[in-house]
Amino acid sequence: MPSTVIRRFDYSPERRELMVEFVTGRRYVYLDVPEEEARAMRGAFAKGRYFNAHIRDHYRFRELTGEDEVSATRR
């Protein structure tokens, strides 16, 4: 079922980072997220509900800005 809150998300196992983009367009990266947690979110029926119960307020995070995209292309 598509989420009414989360537009998309992606996980980097090497960095243990979960990038979440909300339907509002705001993007956040959650740090030190175990791969099992990302897999569980991917398999959850209600992604937004899973996110609220297991990710939000459980992991450190930072908001991604346009500057993050510029620096990523320079790597």
C-alpha positions in Angstrom: 0.0 0.0 0.0 1.4 3.4 -0.9 2.1 5.7 2.1 0.3 8.9 2.5 3.2 10.4 4.4 6.4 8.9 2.9 7.1 9.5 -0.8 10.2 7.2 -0.9 13.1 5.9 1.1 16.4 4.3 0.5 19.0 2.5 2.6 22.8 2.4 2.4 24.1 -0.7 4.2 27.7 0.5 4.0 26.9 3.7 5.8 23.9 2.4 7.8 21.9 5.4 6.7 18.2 5.5 5.9 17.1 8.4 3.6 13.4 9.2 3.9 11.6 11.7 1.6 8.2 12.8 2.8 5.3 13.8 0.5 6.0 17.4 1.7 9.4 17.2 -0.2 11.4 17.3 3.0 14.2 14.8 3.2 16.0 13.4 6.2 18.8 10.9 6.7 18.6 8.7 9.8 22.0 7.5 11.1 23.2 4.1 12.4 20.0 2.3 11.3 20.5 -1.5 11.3 19.9 -3.2 8.0 17.2 -5.4 9.6 15.3 -2.2 10.5 15.4 -1.0 6.9 14.3 -4.4 5.7 11.4 -4.5 8.2 10.3 -1.0 7.0 10.4 -2.1 3.4 8.2 -5.1 4.2 5.8 -3.2 6.4 2.2 -2.8 5.1 2.0 0.7 6.4 5.3 2.4 5.9 4.4 5.7 7.7 3.1 3.8 10.7 6.2 1.6 10.9 8.4 4.7 10.5 6.6 6.5 13.4 6.8 3.4 15.7 10.4 2.3 14.9 12.5 5.0 13.3 11.3 8.4 14.3 12.6 9.3 17.8 14.8 6.2 17.8 17.7 7.3 15.6 19.7 10.4 15.2 18.9 12.3 12.0 19.6 15.4 10.0 17.6 17.1 7.3 19.0 17.0 3.8 19.1 20.3 1.8 20.0 21.2 -1.7 23.6 21.7 -0.6 23.8 18.0 0.2 23.0 17.1 -3.4 25.8 19.5 -4.6 28.4 17.9 -2.3 27.3 14.4 -3.2 28.0 15.0 -6.9 31.5 16.2 -6.0 32.5 12.9 -4.3 
